[in-house]
Amino acid sequence: MNTTQADIIGKVVLVTGGTRGIGLVIAASYALQGAQVVVCGRNLSDEQAVILKEKKLDFYAVDVRDADALVAMFDFIDKKYGKLDIVINNAGGSPYALAADASPRFHEGIIKLNLLAPLHVAQQANRLMQRNTHGGVIIFIGSISALRPSPGTAAYGAAKAGILKLVESLAVEWAPKVRVVTVSPGLVKTEQSHLHYGDEKGIAAVSATIPLGRMATPEDVADACMFASSEGASYISGSNILLHGGGEKPAFLGAANN
């Protein structure tokens, strides 16, 4: 048994937006290490229900933008499991929309989903974790968009930048019992990568711009979360763990005449 697995066995974990994509991989990784894992989302298809059952994941239907509904979900977790140890604040995202063309309502919705909802989730998680003798860990899934221009997803990038400052403040307010950490992926190769980068040739071309020569995988993000919630990371709080493969090569290197 490795150290991470020893830290995870028997823990109660919540992964928001854990029914698909990166969230599902994170949730399945914790379950595989022996945690009791709850995933939440607005709804669940029959196909998703089968996958969650196979991976031994419990499901709770909730819209994380509804603060009152979140209170009910955390009360349910408290009643059923008696504790909450780890939260992965993963739910979020944004479609492509140029800032000049998007409506105020669109921008407000993106901020609500990617900044306010994670804050409300964290508040409710902290309420339960402060009662634990051992406290707990809240991990926000951030984005490289918080640290570089985010054309086409400007409000999303701004919300993720807000997450970084939020995590720094919550880490101070909720210490020493609750650690709060951001895990910020760069480009991640998922089943929907073709929607952003085109065919395999396009994905390879984008990957070539990354120093490590590839995009991150959902498993890379899951591994970072597992580490951040382990005893090996017990002094990490208020920090942002960057998963960007070395970052982006400076544009001038490609533009310069050698």
N, C-alpha and C positions, 0 to 999 in steps of 0.2 A: 504494500500500500504506500503510495507516495504522499508527501506532506500535504499537497493540495487536496487529495481525496480524503485524508484524515480530517482536514478542516471542514469538509463539505458534508460528510455523512451525517444524516439526521437533521440537517438544517432545513428550515422552511424558507423557500425562495419564491418571490413574485417577479415575473417578467411581464411588463406591459408590452402590448403589441407582439406577444409571443406565439401567435398562431401561424406565422409564416416568415419567410426571409431570415434575416440575421437574428431576429428575436427567437424564432423557433430553434435555430441551431444553438443559441445560448442556453435556452431552456432545456433542450435535450442533453446538453453537456453536463449541466448540473444534476439532472436526473440520473444520468449514467454514473455519476460519482456518488450516488446514494442520497441525494437531497429529495425532499418532498417539494414539488414544484407546481405552482399555480401560474397559469398564463391567462391573460385577459385580452379581450377584443370586443368590438361592437357586435359581431355575430360569428357564426361558425358554420361552414358548409359541411355536408356529409363527408366529403373527402377529407377535410381537415380534422373532423371528429375521429375518423379512423386513424389518422396519423398520430393525433394526440394520445389516443388510447394505446397505440403500439409503443409509444415513447414514455408511457406512464406519466402523462402530464394532466393535471386537473385544469378545468376551464371555468372561468367566470365571465359572464357577459356584462360588459360595461363600456360606456363611452367615457374615456378619461377626461374629456372636456366638461363633464357634468360633475361639479364638485360635490353635490349631495349624493350622487350615485357612488362616488368614491368612498365616502364615509361608510355607506352600507357594505361595500366590498371589503373594506378593512375590518369592519365589525364581524363579517362572515369569516374571514381568515382567522381572526382572534378566537372566535367561538369554536371553529372546527379544528384548528391546529394548536391553539393555546399560546402561540408566539409567532414572531416574524423575525428572521435573522438577516436576510439579504433581499434587497430590491434592485432590480435592473430596470431603470427608467428608460425604456427603449422606444415606446410608441412615438411616432412623429413622421415627418416627411413633407414634401412639397412637390406639386407639379411644376413644370416649366412655365413661367410667365414673366414677361418683361415688366419691370417696375412701373414704367410709364403707362402701360396698357391695363394693368390689373386694377380692380376696383378696391375702394377702401374696405369693403366687406371681405374681400379675398385676403388682403393683407392682415386684417384683424383676425381672421380665422387661422392663418398660418402662425401668427404670434401666439394665439390662444393654445393651439395644439402643441407647439414646440417649446414654449417657455412657461406659460401659466399652468397648463395641465401637469407638466413634470413637477412644478413647484407644489401643486396641490397633492400630487401623489407622495412627494417627499414629506410634506407636512403630516399626512396620515401615517406614513411609515414610521416617522420619528415618534409619533404618539405611542405606538406599540413598542418600538425598540427601546425607548427610555425606561420601560418597565423591566426589560431583560437585565439580568445580572451581568451578562456579557455584552450588552448593547447590541449593535448591529452595523451593517454597512449598506449605504445607498450609493449606487453607481448610476450616473447619468451617461447615456450614450450621446456624445457630442458629435462634432464633425469638423473636418478640416476647413469647411466653409466659414467657420468662426474666425479663422486666422488668415484668410486670403480673400480676394474679391470673389463674389458669388453671383455673377451675371445670370439672369434668368431665374434665380431663387434668392433675390436680395433680402426679402423679409425673413426667409428661412435662415440665411447666414447671420442676420442680425439677432434672431432668436437664439441661435446656437452660441453666438458671442455672449449673449446675456446669460446663458447657462454657465459659462466659465466663471463669470463674476458671482453668480448665484451660489455655485459650489464653494467658492472661496469663503463666502460669508456664512453659509450654513455649516461649514466645517468648524468655524469658530463658535457659532451659537450653540451647536449641538454636541460639542466635545465635552467631556472625554468619552462619553458612552457610544456615540454614533460617529462613524467615519463617513465622509462624503467625498466621492472621487468622480472625475470625468474620464471616460475612455473615448478618445476622438479618432475614429478611423479616417483615413484618406480615401482613395478610390478602392472600392470593394467589388470584386467580381461575384455577381449573383446570377440567378436564372433570368434576371431582367436586364443584364448588362447590355444586351444588344439594343435595347431601347435608347440607350444613351451613347453608345460607342459604335454601333453598327455590327457588322459581321465579325468573324474571328480575326480577320486581317485588321480591322479597325481596333479591336481589343488589343491585339498584339502591338499595334503602333502606339497606342496610349500607354501600354505597359512598358514600352521601351523608354518612355520619358521618366520613369521612376528609377532611382538609383539601384534598387534591388532587383529590377528587371521584371517585376510582376505586380499586379494589384493584390491587395489583401484578400483573404478569403473570410467567409463568415466564421470559420473555425479559428482564425487568428483573433477575431474580436472576442469570441467565446473564451479563448485561452487568456486573454488580457483581463477579462472580467473575473475569471476563476482566480488568477493571481491577485488581483486587486482586493478580492474578498477573503483571501487566505491570511493565515497568521504571518506568513512571510512578508505581507504588506502592512503589518499592524501599525507602522509609523507613517504610512502614506495617507494623508487626508488634505483636502483642499487643493489637490494636485490634478493636473491634466496629463493623462498618459496618451501620447501621440502614437498612432499606428499608421505611419505614412511611407514606410519603406525607404526612409532617407529624404523624403520631401520631393520637391519638384526641381529638376535641373534648371538653373538660371537661363532665361530665354536668350540672353545675349550670347551664350556659348554656341547656340545653334545658328544665330544670326551673323556672328563674326566671320570674317574671311580668314581662314588659316593659311 
